[in-house]
């Protein structure tokens, strides 16, 4: 007597360096994280599987602990599957954890919060070894201005001023649980924890803050930009290499 195959839902925790990827999401052209994982899974399981990511990171953006899930009929134990995947995946993309989760788990819809970090290196001489992992600027930023401005975005706000076009998300309202700055010598680490993020929201906020810091603006002027809900009034978008998806919270 044969037993019917049981559908399994597997959760992945993934790390990758985004430099040479065209982002997370599968595309007709360009190398993507999603395609790389799906191709490796097909080689291992023989199934054409769809991997759902918690967030669609853009080209050049890194992930410390991205989360994804997929459903499969494969009976391969999770530890064996992790080893097999990591043997096929490239050096800039690896699986940290695999676990079986309830069928209703959805990497994106089940997430309660996400944590992003943006790193700016303030150095007169560019650091060639970190150029792929930070936004390098040759000026010192104003710590107190940045910290005071970040306090204004904690809580529930309409973040339209920091939302890029091209997003299918209807509501621009998000709740920011944490907006912090940690200064470690020349390195500025902006840390954001929210229930969700709009398209390029972190990069637009950091780009605006850096520009305003260099132009001697006040925290109240930053608050004005937030409250105007007008992207055209805010500053430029920071480059992708300084951004990291740190954690997805369930």
C-alpha positions as MATLAB code, in Angstrom:
seq = 'XXXXXXXXXXXXXXXXXXXXXXXXXXXXXXXXXXXXXXXXXXXXXXXXXXXXXXXXXXXXXXXXXXXXXXXXXXXXXXXXXXXXXXXXXXXXXXXXXXXXXXXXXXXXXXXXXXXXXXXXXXXXXXXXXXXXXXXXXXXXXXXXXXXXXXXXXXXXXXXXXXXXXXXXXXXXXXXXXXXXXXXXXXXXXXXXXXXXXXXXXXXXXXXXXXXXXXXXXXXXXXXXXXXXXXXXXXXXXXXXXXXXXXXXXX';
ca = [
       0.000    0.000    0.000;
       1.398    3.380   -0.964;
       0.881    6.466    1.173;
      -0.238    9.716   -0.486;
       2.387   12.428   -0.605;
       1.931   15.174    1.952;
       2.347   18.831    1.052;
       4.937   20.585    3.211;
       5.495   24.292    3.768;
       9.165   25.110    4.302;
      10.490   28.380    5.693;
      13.933   29.594    4.606;
      16.177   32.123    6.320;
      18.507   33.519    3.672;
      21.554   35.752    3.543;
      22.962   37.394    0.437;
      25.217   40.130   -0.829;
      23.079   42.111   -3.228;
      25.824   43.711   -5.312;
      25.615   41.381   -8.289;
      21.900   40.620   -8.072;
      19.141   42.507   -9.897;
      17.129   42.331   -6.689;
      15.038   39.603   -5.060;
      12.151   39.274   -7.509;
      12.249   37.064  -10.583;
      12.723   39.015  -13.814;
      12.957   38.240  -17.523;
      16.488   39.589  -17.577;
      19.092   39.828  -14.848;
      20.269   37.568  -12.059;
      17.875   37.504   -9.096;
      17.842   35.876   -5.679;
      14.438   34.274   -6.226;
      15.456   32.719   -9.546;
      18.693   31.374   -8.099;
      16.889   29.593   -5.253;
      14.074   28.273   -7.432;
      16.525   26.877   -9.982;
      18.516   25.114   -7.258;
      15.328   23.678   -5.717;
      14.205   22.330   -9.082;
      17.525   20.542   -9.539;
      17.196   18.956   -6.092;
      13.473   18.102   -5.942;
      12.496   17.877   -9.601;
       9.607   20.257   -8.886;
       8.951   23.712  -10.334;
       8.486   25.583   -7.076;
       7.513   29.170   -6.324;
       9.503   30.781   -3.527;
       7.734   33.659   -1.740;
       9.981   36.295   -0.148;
       9.136   38.459    2.850;
      10.402   41.544    1.027;
      11.413   42.414   -2.522;
      14.836   43.913   -2.002;
      16.149   45.997   -4.902;
      19.292   45.547   -6.962;
      22.382   46.075   -4.822;
      20.556   45.727   -1.485;
      21.867   43.116    0.959;
      20.082   40.768    3.374;
      21.330   39.431    6.689;
      18.198   37.369    7.390;
      15.689   37.477    4.560;
      12.788   35.035    4.968;
      10.975   33.032    2.289;
       8.711   30.014    2.064;
       7.663   27.440   -0.499;
       5.353   24.422   -0.615;
       6.644   21.075   -1.791;
       5.861   17.381   -1.964;
       9.521   16.540   -1.406;
      10.305   14.355    1.619;
      13.957   15.448    1.878;
      14.808   16.262    5.533;
      15.346   19.968    6.125;
      19.013   19.646    7.136;
      19.788   17.603    4.030;
      17.927   20.092    1.870;
      19.894   22.995    3.355;
      23.191   21.265    2.604;
      22.107   20.438   -0.925;
      20.934   23.993   -1.602;
      24.110   25.586   -0.261;
      26.214   23.272   -2.419;
      24.432   24.584   -5.528;
      23.930   28.242   -4.617;
      26.609   30.841   -5.454;
      29.027   32.275   -2.921;
      27.007   35.479   -2.506;
      23.796   33.628   -1.570;
      23.353   31.045    1.186;
      20.601   29.425    3.264;
      21.024   29.887    7.017;
      18.019   27.882    8.222;
      15.192   25.690    6.917;
      12.230   24.599    8.997;
       8.837   23.088    8.348;
       5.987   25.458    9.230;
       2.172   25.299    9.098;
       0.657   25.421    5.623;
      -0.956   28.799    6.327;
       2.419   30.481    6.960;
       3.214   33.115    4.306;
       6.603   34.821    4.382;
       5.183   38.214    3.433;
       1.620   38.255    4.748;
       2.456   36.622    8.098;
       5.211   39.126    8.923;
       4.482   41.476   11.820;
       7.518   43.737   11.421;
      10.758   44.166    9.515;
      14.077   45.681   10.497;
      16.263   47.496    7.987;
      19.656   49.091    8.519;
      21.348   51.705    6.364;
      25.079   52.328    6.666;
      26.826   55.589    5.783;
      30.608   55.925    5.987;
      31.844   59.461    6.573;
      35.432   59.409    5.343;
      37.541   61.903    3.434;
      39.358   59.019    1.735;
      37.047   56.305    0.320;
      37.405   52.863    1.877;
      37.974   50.541   -1.100;
      37.244   47.426    0.957;
      33.797   48.619    2.044;
      32.653   50.361   -1.121;
      30.117   47.594   -1.897;
      28.583   47.720    1.580;
      28.208   51.392    2.579;
      27.344   54.783    1.125;
      30.574   56.732    1.335;
      30.506   60.505    1.741;
      33.506   62.772    2.410;
      31.705   64.892    5.023;
      30.919   64.571    8.713;
      27.228   64.454    9.528;
      25.524   66.277   12.404;
      24.690   63.598   14.957;
      22.251   65.643   17.034;
      20.269   66.787   13.998;
      19.933   63.204   12.785;
      18.875   61.813   16.168;
      16.339   64.581   16.764;
      14.867   64.194   13.265;
      14.532   60.423   13.576;
      12.329   60.850   16.662;
       9.682   62.501   14.484;
       9.079   59.390   12.372;
       8.397   57.034   15.296;
       4.716   56.126   15.456;
       2.023   55.932   12.779;
       2.525   58.315    9.854;
       1.719   58.832    6.208;
       5.159   58.352    4.612;
       4.219   59.664    1.153;
       7.140   62.123    1.256;
       9.513   59.160    1.200;
       7.668   56.857   -1.186;
       8.985   56.278   -4.697;
       6.607   55.872   -7.617;
       5.898   52.443   -9.054;
       4.522   50.812   -5.913;
       1.268   48.874   -6.019;
       0.649   49.403   -2.301;
      -2.493   51.467   -1.731;
      -1.973   52.987    1.716;
       1.148   55.066    2.479;
       0.506   54.806    6.232;
       3.000   52.766    8.245;
       3.842   52.406   11.932;
       7.510   52.985   12.778;
       8.385   51.172   16.013;
      12.021   52.242   16.102;
      14.171   54.805   14.279;
      17.647   54.905   15.733;
      21.129   56.133   14.881;
      24.278   54.454   16.093;
      27.557   56.237   15.425;
      30.690   54.108   15.496;
      33.599   56.342   14.575;
      33.137   57.193   10.898;
      30.274   54.733   10.473;
      26.658   55.885   10.805;
      24.143   53.053   11.231;
      20.500   54.059   10.713;
      18.163   51.371   12.099;
      14.464   51.236   11.278;
      11.833   48.827   12.596;
       8.295   49.106   11.245;
       5.223   47.071   10.426;
       5.986   47.656    6.757;
       7.974   49.838    4.361;
       7.009   51.658    1.188;
       9.028   51.458   -2.023;
      12.518   52.920   -1.406;
      11.245   54.383    1.872;
      14.436   53.814    3.881;
      16.731   55.006    1.097;
      14.603   58.126    0.556;
      14.587   58.961    4.271;
      18.340   58.495    4.645;
      19.078   60.451    1.471;
      16.912   63.304    2.743;
      18.506   63.265    6.206;
      22.034   63.311    4.799;
      21.222   66.176    2.444;
      19.577   68.188    5.221;
      22.462   67.529    7.592;
      24.942   68.888    5.066;
      22.758   71.962    4.440;
      22.420   72.798    8.161;
      18.680   72.240    8.209;
      16.749   71.769   11.456;
      14.774   68.763   12.751;
      11.637   70.877   12.475;
      12.276   71.287    8.750;
      12.493   67.504    8.453;
       9.165   67.221   10.284;
       7.695   69.718    7.824;
       8.719   67.465    4.913;
       7.150   64.444    6.596;
       3.883   66.261    7.199;
       3.659   67.710    3.659;
       3.384   64.162    2.210;
       5.025   65.326   -1.016;
       7.918   63.302   -2.439;
       9.051   66.198   -4.638;
       9.931   68.279   -1.552;
      12.157   65.635    0.042;
      15.773   64.821   -0.761;
      17.448   62.308   -3.091;
      17.350   58.546   -2.789;
      20.422   57.052   -1.098;
      22.296   54.413   -3.139;
      21.393   50.725   -2.642;
      24.690   49.317   -1.346;
      24.233   50.807    2.137;
      20.903   49.058    2.766;
      20.437   45.749    4.610;
      17.333   43.746    5.404;
      18.297   42.732    8.930;
      15.359   40.724   10.218;
      11.741   39.758    9.590;
       9.631   39.341   12.717;
       6.652   36.970   12.971;
];
